[in-house]
Amino acid sequence: MRPAKLALEDGSIFPGHSFGADGEVTGEVVFNTAMTGYQEILTDPSYRGQIVTMTYPEIGNYGVNSVDIENAKPSLSGFIVREESRIFSNYRAEGDLCDYLKQHNLPGLAGIDTRALVRRIRTVGAMRGIISTIDLDDASLVRKAKAALGLVGRDLVQEVMSKEIISWEEKLDDWTAAEIGIQADQAQTGKHVVCVDFGMKWNIPRHFASRGNRVTIVPGTTSADEILALEADGIFLSNGPGDPEPLNYAHDTIAALLGRTPIFGICLGHQLLSLACGAKTFKLKFGHRGVNQPVLDLETGKVEITTQNHGFAVEDESLPDCLEVTHRNLNDDTIAGIRHRDQQAFGVQYHPEAASGPHDSHYLFERFQEQLAPVAS
């Protein structure tokens, strides 16, 4: 086993061994509490600029495949596990996790006490860190961790968004569609959904396509005039990485789109919608990342178990009168959903497409579907 180390900006050192690619990477060190779904986590663009630690002790036992991906390649900086499984067993598997990391030049670290690391992050907060297989000097690594870039004030969206307009046709797999009650031969609605891509997970446009919509994906920097020229019946604002406040181009675009067509935002899209309406956001101490986050729907009183991945949230005190809170995170009472009082626009801080995760929240896609403008005769 090749030796490797993780160093944090507070001076903490975690020696272990390397799996995946050799090298040295920096990023904000965070943790995810999911027991499965590691391939979806690896390919979620929202993790750009971060080193992800899995809290479940053994990762990789069901291998990897070409179906359970949420983007073309991993966007995160590094991957940390307690123990990497050297044996994989699943009828859908096409390879093992270690080779997948090597294929994408992604360093992995195993053999450390991930419980101690997570407790450190929960106590101090998410910190900058470095994984290295080439420099094992503690003092040198800590200096590099302190010099690493953080997330606040950075525009990471333009590093992961699509670069051109794309027509999307892929649908949900048959098992998922059946699980949430979508017919495989769903009739075409004639509705056109334009997805503004800030680093979108692919299961989101699959949901729209499976409901019979025509789906177009546009880069996150696309202007309001360019989006309106596509004659959308509804506009979706996607998830994505990092701090939403520096994305002034997105704030301006969304503000110009309000009232022109129904709008639905997920995660970063929810934050950007809130900012465009005059709210503010703040950085959470260690974020919400996992598939077991409880959320209360304030309208129905029902509790949903949700998939989440974000390090920023909408600030309660700054919420303008035009927005009302629809959902609350039951772990810390942060805002988990909002809607506009006067326009057809709403957003949630979690991931109703749940790849991976529970299907409690897929009704939000149905809600948006009902809001889509009628097709012109």
C-alpha positions, -999 to 999 in steps of 0.1 A, spaced: 0 0 0 13 34 -10 15 58 20 -6 90 18 -17 117 42 -45 142 48 -36 175 65 -61 202 76 -55 239 79 -58 236 117 -27 213 118 -45 180 121 -27 151 103 -44 118 92 -19 93 78 -33 64 56 -27 48 23 -35 58 -13 -61 42 -36 -69 56 -70 -45 81 -86 -12 93 -71 -8 130 -67 -16 160 -45 -49 178 -43 -64 206 -21 -100 215 -13 -126 220 14 -129 188 34 -165 178 40 -184 146 49 -213 127 35 -234 103 57 -248 81 29 -243 44 31 -245 39 -7 -245 61 -38 -207 67 -38 -206 69 -76 -234 95 -77 -215 115 -51 -183 112 -71 -200 126 -103 -221 153 -86 -207 186 -99 -218 203 -67 -187 189 -50 -163 210 -72 -135 223 -50 -141 198 -22 -125 166 -7 -154 143 3 -152 119 33 -176 90 35 -188 82 70 -199 47 62 -168 25 69 -165 4 38 -170 18 3 -168 2 -31 -184 -32 -24 -208 -30 -54 -183 -16 -79 -191 10 -105 -211 11 -137 -219 35 -166 -255 40 -155 -252 54 -120 -234 86 -130 -247 121 -125 -222 138 -149 -196 128 -174 -168 127 -149 -160 134 -113 -158 171 -103 -146 168 -67 -109 171 -57 -104 140 -36 -121 111 -19 -116 97 16 -129 64 30 -122 43 61 -117 11 40 -119 6 3 -135 -27 -7 -110 -48 -27 -138 -71 -39 -170 -59 -56 -201 -79 -63 -231 -67 -82 -248 -78 -114 -246 -43 -127 -209 -37 -119 -185 -30 -148 -154 -24 -127 -140 -15 -93 -138 18 -75 -100 20 -73 -97 17 -111 -125 43 -116 -105 68 -95 -74 61 -115 -92 64 -148 -103 100 -138 -70 109 -122 -87 113 -88 -66 107 -56 -83 86 -29 -72 82 8 -81 51 29 -71 37 62 -77 68 83 -100 72 113 -129 88 95 -149 90 127 -122 113 142 -120 133 111 -158 139 110 -159 148 147 -131 173 140 -151 189 111 -183 190 132 -164 207 160 -144 232 140 -163 234 108 -154 225 72 -118 232 66 -93 235 38 -72 204 35 -47 185 13 -43 149 3 -8 139 -9 10 108 -19 41 127 -30 48 150 0 45 133 34 61 161 55 35 172 81 47 208 83 48 212 46 13 198 41 -2 221 67 13 251 50 -2 240 17 -36 234 34 -36 269 48 -27 284 14 -54 265 -4 -84 283 -19 -117 282 0 -152 283 -14 -164 317 -3 -164 343 -31 -154 319 -59 -174 312 -90 -171 274 -94 -201 272 -117 -183 281 -148 -159 252 -142 -186 225 -143 -216 239 -163 -224 228 -198 -207 249 -224 -234 249 -251 -271 244 -256 -281 207 -255 -314 189 -263 -319 163 -236 -338 130 -243 -326 104 -218 -352 92 -193 -352 76 -159 -344 39 -158 -375 16 -158 -371 6 -122 -370 42 -109 -398 53 -132 -420 24 -119 -411 31 -83 -424 67 -85 -454 59 -107 -443 72 -141 -455 51 -171 -428 40 -195 -450 51 -224 -457 85 -209 -475 107 -235 -457 138 -248 -471 169 -230 -459 193 -256 -443 214 -228 -408 227 -231 -386 228 -200 -354 248 -202 -329 238 -176 -303 264 -166 -272 244 -158 -251 256 -129 -236 221 -125 -266 199 -129 -271 163 -119 -283 143 -148 -312 126 -130 -330 160 -129 -335 163 -167 -343 126 -167 -373 134 -145 -385 161 -168 -381 140 -199 -398 110 -183 -429 132 -177 -432 137 -215 -416 172 -217 -392 185 -243 -360 194 -224 -333 219 -233 -302 225 -212 -285 259 -214 -252 271 -197 -256 289 -164 -243 321 -180 -271 323 -206 -290 356 -205 -327 361 -198 -333 372 -234 -315 341 -248 -336 318 -225 -369 336 -234 -361 332 -271 -363 294 -266 -400 298 -258 -399 278 -226 -431 268 -208 -411 265 -176 -375 272 -164 -355 250 -140 -326 264 -120 -301 236 -113 -279 226 -84 -242 235 -85 -211 241 -65 -199 267 -41 -210 302 -30 -241 316 -47 -234 352 -39 -207 359 -65 -229 347 -94 -243 381 -103 -250 371 -139 -274 344 -125 -291 368 -101 -297 393 -129 -310 366 -153 -334 351 -127 -347 385 -117 -355 392 -153 -373 359 -158 -396 362 -128 -432 366 -138 -424 355 -174 -427 318 -169 -429 293 -140 -395 288 -122 -384 258 -101 -350 257 -84 -331 230 -66 -302 235 -41 -280 262 -57 -309 271 -79 -330 276 -48 -304 299 -33 -300 319 -66 -338 323 -68 -338 337 -32 -309 360 -39 -326 373 -71 -356 382 -49 -335 402 -24 -326 376 2 -290 368 14 -272 335 20 -246 324 45 -221 296 49 -231 267 71 -206 254 97 -202 220 80 -231 217 56 -258 191 49 -246 161 29 -263 128 29 -295 109 20 -312 110 54 -319 146 60 -354 152 76 -374 181 62 -408 194 73 -434 205 47 -450 235 65 -481 233 44 -490 196 49 -471 189 81 -455 159 66 -418 150 71 -397 140 41 -364 122 43 -343 139 17 -310 139 -2 -289 170 4 -256 184 -6 -249 220 2 -226 242 23 -246 275 21 -282 283 30 -307 312 27 -307 336 57 -340 338 76 -335 374 87 -330 387 51 -360 370 35 -380 397 16 -418 400 20 -423 385 -15 -410 351 -4 -425 327 21 -409 296 37 -424 263 27 -400 238 42 -377 236 72 -347 214 78 -355 195 111 -319 191 121 -311 228 124 -343 247 114 -326 263 84 -348 272 54 -353 241 31 -379 256 7 -394 289 -4 -420 302 -29 -428 335 -43 -460 350 -31 -469 368 -63 -452 348 -91 -451 311 -101 -416 304 -86 -404 281 -59 -373 263 -48 -360 237 -23 -327 233 -7 -326 195 -12 -326 171 -41 -360 156 -50 -345 137 -79 -327 117 -52 -298 100 -70 -291 84 -48 -317 86 -20 -353 82 -10 -382 92 -33 -402 112 -7 -400 145 -26 -406 136 -62 -440 153 -59 -422 186 -64 -417 177 -101 -454 171 -104 -461 205 -88 -438 222 -113 -455 201 -141 -489 215 -131 -475 251 -133 -461 248 -169 -478 273 -192 -504 259 -216 -492 251 -251 -502 278 -276 -528 267 -301 
